[in-house]
Amino acid sequence: FQVSEEGRGISSISPMLTVTRIHNSISAVSNIRRFVFFRVFLFQVSEEGRGIASISPMLTVTRIHNSIMAVSNTRRLLNWSKDFARKRVAFGHKLIHNPLHVQTLARIQVELEGGFYMLMKVAHLFGLEENQVATDHELMLLRILTPLLKMYTGKQSVAASSELLESFGGHGYLEDTGLPQYLRDAQVLSIWEGTTNVLSMDVLRSITKTNGEVLRALLADCMSNIASVPSSSDHGLSATRQSIVQAINDISSFAKLSTTKDETFMMAAARDFSYSLARTYIASLLYGNASRCPDDGRSTEVAIRWTLLNDLAPINKALDNERIYSKTDFKNDHAIIYS
Ligand SMILES: Cc1cc2nc3c(=O)[nH]c(=O)nc-3n(C[C@H](O)[C@H](O)[C@H](O)COP(=O)(O)OP(=O)(O)OC[C@H]3O[C@@H](n4cnc5c(N)ncnc54)[C@H](O)[C@@H]3O)c2cc1C
């Protein structure tokens, strides 16, 4: 039975929660966050087997929130780093004139924009759902994109924050600059609300539960994002489009192949599969953006860089190698770690 009006579940059971333990976490070093353990008196809030389904709108909100944190954490550090590069002189030159340093920041900027576009897409879909005007296609997209977004941006933020701390040199490690806190805070983003692996499994679950409908919706949306063909003189964008089409084909072939395999195969492939979906989808968003503003060289460059810097569909290695994700591979993984 429904215990409260929709969206008020936790607040209506909060009088039943007792704090049993306050736990230090990485972030608690500066007293920003504390990890609280509750003793909870449980009662049934939905029919059996429908528990997660009945709280799923809350999961969507928290996952989007997590991604907002991930993207904004990176953006803030990057802005500071860009400013630092204008001022810091190393080896006789300001960092802003150093090709290797600027390349490092540009790569993070491209990653950041990819994550940002995906976040905006999911936020838009969620708005449509909340206002009950989403089409079936949009609901399918929201279902698969939400775990993908949280998975991709959480991990991205940890890597980007680490690189950005390094961009400040020794200052990045000093507590009184305030910078290390950003790396510590980023680390939780890939853990809570589902780790990378757990979210990858959730992506698979969404595909199984909808008989593949969510995957078809995602690939169809990719195709529609890259519908406009660049002019023949625009070689960079043509090659980008080709890479995206290739990645979509690889993902489709992999999905077909997986139907002939055992459970180990898909479980072992889950993370690479989810990364393939996230990277390819983002590539299509960036391409769509670039093709809508043909005179904006910067958007074009970002779309081109995304496909150049990322392996769009890492699952393609399994298409011509029987061993990848097999039980033999699993046995060998075990042997590498434990024997
Ligand atoms: C600061 C903080 C605040 C939190 N706040 C809340 C909160 O308010 N409410 C709440 O309910 N929870 C909260 N959590 C809990 C958080 O959601 C979980 O810690 C997180 O989902 C990971 O689950 P776990 O700790 O049980 O790890 P485990 O599930 O034990 O995971 C351990 C490792 O195993 C891997 N793994 C687990 N299952 C699979 C699988 N099926 N396939 C492949 N790999 C797998 C994981 O990826 C992970 O690397 C919070 C956590 C933190 C750190």
The ligand as an ORCA input file, in Angstrom:
! r2SCAN-3c Opt
* xyz 0 1
  C      28.890      8.965      2.047
  C      27.864      7.923      1.722
  C      26.511      8.200      1.897
  C      25.544      7.254      1.630
  N      24.234      7.583      1.791
  C      23.291      6.635      1.626
  C      21.912      6.919      1.838
  O      21.560      8.044      2.191
  N      20.997      5.954      1.681
  C      21.362      4.692      1.292
  O      20.506      3.835      1.146
  N      22.656      4.400      1.053
  C      23.631      5.327      1.204
  N      24.948      5.019      0.954
  C      25.267      3.639      0.594
  C      25.713      3.548     -0.852
  O      24.621      3.712     -1.710
  C      26.395      2.182     -1.018
  O      27.561      2.204     -0.233
  C      26.736      1.932     -2.468
  O      25.579      1.750     -3.241
  C      27.618      0.674     -2.607
  O      26.986     -0.418     -2.021
  P      27.725     -1.281     -0.910
  O      28.428     -0.361      0.030
  O      26.756     -2.250     -0.385
  O      28.888     -2.022     -1.735
  P      28.867     -3.481     -2.308
  O      27.570     -3.756     -3.010
  O      29.326     -4.435     -1.277
  O      30.004     -3.337     -3.426
  C      31.382     -3.734     -3.241
  C      32.020     -3.862     -4.612
  O      31.412     -4.939     -5.313
  C      30.960     -4.537     -6.576
  N      29.693     -5.237     -6.877
  C      28.631     -5.391     -6.039
  N      27.635     -6.040     -6.676
  C      28.073     -6.298     -7.922
  C      27.487     -6.941     -9.063
  N      26.251     -7.453     -9.034
  N      28.220     -7.038    -10.181
  C      29.473     -6.543    -10.224
  N      30.080     -5.925     -9.201
  C      29.395     -5.802     -8.063
  C      30.717     -3.043     -6.460
  O      30.879     -2.408     -7.720
  C      31.803     -2.628     -5.496
  O      32.980     -2.333     -6.191
  C      25.935      5.966      1.162
  C      27.291      5.690      0.958
  C      28.256      6.655      1.221
  C      29.697      6.322      0.977
*
